[in-house]
Amino acid sequence: MSVEYDFDVIIVGGGVAGTVCAYLLAKEGHEVLLIERGSEVGAKNLSGGVFYCQVMNQIFPDFIEKAPLERKINKNILSFLNPTSAVNLEYWDQRLAEPVNAVSVLRAKLDPWLAGQAEETGATIMPGMKVDELVREDGKFCGVRAGEDTVYGKVIVAADGVNSFLAQYAGIRPQEPLSHLGVGVKSVIQLGEETVKERFNLQEGEGAAYQMVGDCTQGVAGGGFLYTNRDSVSIGIVAMLDDLKKKQLSSSELHDHFLQHPFIEPFLRGGKLVEYGCHLVAEGGKAMQHSLVHDGLVLIGDAAGFTLNTGFTIRGMDLAAGSAQAAASDIDMALKTENYSASSLNKYLENYQASFVGKDMEAFARSPQFLHNQELYGQVGELAADVFHGVYNLDTTPRRRLLPVARAALKKSPLSMRRLVKLGLQAVRSI
């Protein structure tokens, strides 16, 4: 095969994974082209979320000081949301703010900044270009085709999102089953900085993150979220596609229902909708890490299924950055040795498996299965609410101690003690 290469590396997709990979490889002196189909980097990325950012502190030493971040998340709330109640577990800790553990971000601000870092380091950014297919010659991937234009690169990096249409069209990665995918619907609602601080009881720069299950998705497997930004909140739902299809419900209707919930609506009152959209979410965990390396090609970020939902945290951006780090290290070596074969690029797999990315995906490999238990999305939360109602509803009748109250609530619940214990054991093993 005789190909005249235009670049050392071509990266398709300008999200966190793509921009971090471009930055790291350009920093090593390689000629890097980053292609983004949006009119500009960040234009097509939905609002944002919570970014567990310790990995970014390693990649960009001044990340916290210079990146366009919203709030430092040091308050986390887990909530079982029922039609007329909410049972919350709130955790606040100053140790999560210093050093900074997690931040809320808006991707329309963050992604252009990351692209700028890559560009300043020497990467070429090409927005507004839709890649139609990968180019393969003599069994090796060696370029991309966009319309009538073909650009050649020694190594191609697919960072084109959870569906990775490029990999699917190339026939190297089948479409994931519905049980591995969710659909996220998200709104950004502007409230004003002082209103955000007051309604969520936050100090200057502090932020809160809510993870919810139950009535937020009307019993569909998945959950709701609410993250505080500087002067707005990002709020929405994620619904598992298989359960959504089974129950024949609309994700947008679930989202609207959630925002009208009596526990949620006061947080949003008087706010202005400034952004709304939906996208696919990887929910398969470790099962989605397959077919990531081929001759001349690697998959990273969402395209490789690096998203992790433990029930406590929803992670994607830190895993995307970590997978980009692992890939860039191997690609750098492959370019220096002029070996772009799958056997050479397989070091990427070893790199991410040895890092927090692979270890965390392995540790929580059972989480997706656990989160498909239907009782989590109604019965467990309702049982908890009935217990607390028995504790706090002082209606002048004689009070019972906690254990009899819990027994009465359990007797009323469709959940059996045996099933509750089984769920508890599964939770311990999974999360």
N, C-alpha and C positions, 0 to 999 in steps of 0.2 A: 504493500500500500504506500503510495506516494502522495502525501497531502502537504500543501503549503499552509502552515498554521498561521492564523491571524493573531491568536492570543495563546498564552499558556493555559489559562483557565477561563471557561465561560460558565457563569453562574446564572441560573434562571430563577428569578423570584427575589424581590427586594424587601422581604420581611426581616425579622431578627436574624434568622439562620443565614440567609443569603448575604446580608450586609456585614455581619460579623465575619463570615468566611472570606468575603472579599477584602475586608480590612486586614485580616491576619495574613493572607497570602500576598497582598500588595506590600505589606510591611516587610516581607521577606524579599522584595525586589522582583516578584513575578508580574507579568503582564496579565491583568485581570479585566474581564468584561462582565459587568453585572447588568442583566437585562430585566426590566420590570414592565409589565404590560400596562400598568396604570399610567395616567398622564404625567405623574411624578411619583417618586417613591413615597409610600404612605397613603396615596390617594384611594386605594382600594381596601385598605386594612380597617377593620371595624374598631373603632374607639379605643379599646385597650382593656386593661384589667390590672391585676396584681402581678408585679414582676418581682420574683425572688431573686435579688440582684447581686448576691455575693459573687457569682461567676463574672459579672460585668465589672466588678471592682478589680478582678484579676486582669481582665482584657484591657480595660480603660482605667488607669489609676485615678483619674479625676472624674470618673463617671458620676458620682453623687453630686459633685460641685458644678459640673458643666452640662450634663444632659438635661433635657426639658422634662423634669419629673413633676408629679403632682403633689402627693403627700407620702410621708413615711408611715407605713402601716404598722402600728403597735397595738391595735385593738382588733381582736378577732371574735366574731360571734357565730356560733352554730345554732341553728334554729329549726325546730320542728313546727311547721306552719300548718295549722288546722283552719277550717272555715271561719271559726270565731275565736281562735286563741293562738298563741305562740309560746312555745317553751324554749327558752334561750339559755345557752351556756356562753358566758362572756369572759374573755381572757384579755386583760390589759397588762403590758409589761414594758417598762422603759428600756429593758435590755434589748428589745426588738427595734428600738430606734437608734441606739448607740452601742455598737456599730449598726448601721442600717441593714436590716434583714430583707425587707420588702418595701416596694414603693408602688403606688398607683400611677399608671401612665395612660396617656392618650396616644394611640399609635400614629395618628395623623401628625403628631408633633415629634414623637420619638424616632420613627423610621427615617424621616428626612435627615435628622441629626446623625443617625448611624451611617446613612449613605454619605453624608458630608465627611464623616471621619474616614470612610473608605476612599473617597475621592481625593481628599487631602493627602492620603498616603500613596496615591498613585493609581488607584483603580479607575477604570472608565465606566461611567454610569450611562446607560441607555434606556430612558423611560419611554413609554408610549409604543412599545414594540411587543407584539404578540407572537410568541414562538409557536409555530404550528406542529413541528415534529423534530425529533432528534435525527441526526444524520449518522448512519452507520455504514462503514466500509470494511469489508473482509472480517466481519464479526466484531469490529471495534467501534465504539461510539467516538466520533471525532468532530462533531459540529452540531449546529442547530439551523433550522430553516424557518424563516419568517417571510411569508409571501413568496416573492421571487428571489429573495436574498438568502444566501448561505454564508454563515460565518463558522470558521474552523477553530477548534481549540484542542490542545493535547489532553485535557481532562474536562469533562462536563459535570457540573454539579446541579442536580435537580433540587431546588428549594421552592417548588411551585405549589405548595399547599397540600392539604390533607388528601385530596383526590389524586394528586400527581398525574394529571392527564398525560403528561409527556411519557411517564413510565408506563401508563396503561396503553397508550397508543403504540408504544414500542413493543408491547407484548411481553414485558418483563415483570410486570406486577399486576395481578388481577385486581378487579374492583373488590374492595373490602366488603364483607357481609354487613347487613344492616345492624347487627348486634355490636359491631365495632365502631359505629358512627352515631353521632348525635347532631342535632341541629340547634344552633344557638341563635336566639333573637335578643337583640340588645338595643337599649335606648340610652342616650346621654341627655340628661335633664339639667338645665342650668338653674341654679338657685341663688347664686351670689355667695361670696366667700364667707361673710359673717353668718349667713343663714346655715351654711354647711357646718360651721363650727358649733353653732348653738344647738341645732337639731340632733347632732351626733355626739355632743358633749366632748369636743376636741380642743386641745390646746393648739397653739400656732405650729403649723407644719405637720401635726399628727393626722393620722388617717385611720379609718375603720373599714373592715372587710366582713361582710355577712355571707355565709353559706347556708342555704335553706333547702329543706325537703318537705314534701307533703302537698298542701293545697296550692302552692306556687305553680305546680304542674298538674294540678287536679288529678293526682294519683299516678300520672305517667312517670316511669322511671326517668330520673334526671334530677334537676334541682333549680333553685333560683339563686341569684347573687346580687349583691349591692356593694359597690365600692365608692368611697368618697374621693373625688378629685379636688382640686384647689377651690373651684367655685361651682362645681357640678357633681352629679353622681352618675356612675355607669350602672345600669340595672337591667336585668333580663333573666332569661331562663335557658337551660339546655335540656332538651328532651331526646331520649334514646330513640333512634329511628325505628327500630323493630317494635318497640312498645307503642310509639306514636301511631304507626301504621295499624297495629293490632286493635287499638282503641278508636281508630278513625277520628282523631282529633287534629286540630290545626295548631301549629306551633305559634302563629301570630295571635290566635285567640287565647292560648295559654299565657302568652306574654301580657296581653291586655288584662286578662283576669288577675294576674299577679299584681300588676300595678294598681289595681282597684281594691286589693285586699285591705281590710280595716286596720291591720297592723302596719302596712306599707304606705298607704295613701297619705297619712299625715307627714311622712318624710318628704314627699314629693309635692305637697300642696303649694300652689302658686308658681311652680317651676315652668320653665319653657323648654320644650323639646327641641334640641339642636342637632340630634343625629339619631338615625334609626336604620337598622339593617339586620341581615341574618347570614349565617355561613355554616358550613359543615365543621364539626369538631371530632377529632380522633378520640375514641373512648375505649379502644381495644387493649390499651396498655402494651405489655410486652409482646403479645400475640401479633402486633402489627410490625415488629422489627424483623422483616424478612426481605430477601432480594434487594439488599441495599447497595451492593457492589457488583459492577460488571466491568468488562474491559473498557476503560476510558470514561466510566460513569460512576458517581456515587450519589446517594440520596440522603438528605439531611432535614432536620426540623420536622414540621408537620408532614412533609412528603414521606418521611420515614416513620410516621406515627408516634413521634416523641411528644406525647401529651399524657399527663398522669392526673387522674382524679381519685383521691383517696377518701373522699367524703369530708375530710377536714380542709384540704387544700386542693385547688385546681391549678395545675402547673403546665405551662407550655413554653413560655418565653425563655426561662432559664435552661430548660432542656434543649431548646432550639440552639441557644448560644453554646451550650456544652457540646452538642453534636457537631456544630460548626467548628469549634475548637479542635475536636478529635479528628475531624476530616481534614482541616487545614494542615495539621501536623503531618499527616500521612501524605497528603498531596504535595506538600513542600518537598518531602523526601523523594517521592516518585518523580517529580520534575528534575530534581538534582541528579537522580540516577538514570533519568530518561527511560523509565520503565512505567508504563501506564496500564499495565495488565491488571486483571482482577486480582491475581495473586499478590501483586505489589500493593494494590489499593486495599486489600483485606486488612492491612494494619489498622485502618480506620475502625474496623469492628473491634479489634483488640483494644484500641485507644478508648472508645466510648464505654466498652464493657468494664474497663478498669477504672473509669472515672465515676463521679457521682451519678452521671446519667444512667449508665448501665446498672450500677448497684441499686439505684432507687427503682428503676423499672423492674428489676428482679425482686426486690423486697416487697413491692406492692403488685406483684403479678396476679394475685387473686382478687384484687380490688374490683375490677370490672364485673366479675361473676357475683361478688357479694352485693354490689350496687344494683343488681337486677332483681333482688328480693322485693317483691311487691309490698310486703308488710311495712317496709321502710317509708313508704309514700302515703301513709294514712294511719294504719292501725297502731304503729309504735308511737307516733306523735299524739294520737288521740288518747292512748293509754296514759302517757305521761301527763297530758293535760287533765285527765280525770283524777289522777293521783293528787296533783297540785290543787285542783278545785276542791277536793275533799279536805285538804289542809287549810286553805285560805277562805273557804266559804263559811263564815261564822254566822249561821242563820238561827241562832239561839237554841238549836237542838244540841244534845250532849255530843261533845267531840270524841272521836276515836283516835287512838294512837296511829302512828304512821303505818305500821304493818297491817292492821285490819283495814285501813283505808286502801292500801295497795292491793290487798286481797280482793276487796269489793270491786275495785276498778278492773282488776284482771278477770274476775268472774263476769263482769259486764262486757268485756272486750272479746272480739272474735279470736284473739290470740290465746293459745293455750300456754301454760307454763312450759311445757315441753318444747314448743316451737320458739318461745322467747329465749330459752336457754340455748337452743340450737343456733339461733341468730347471734346470740352473744358470743358463743364459741367461734362461729364463723367470722365475726367482726374481729376478734382477737387475732385470728390467724391471717386476716386479710389487711387490716388497717392498723 
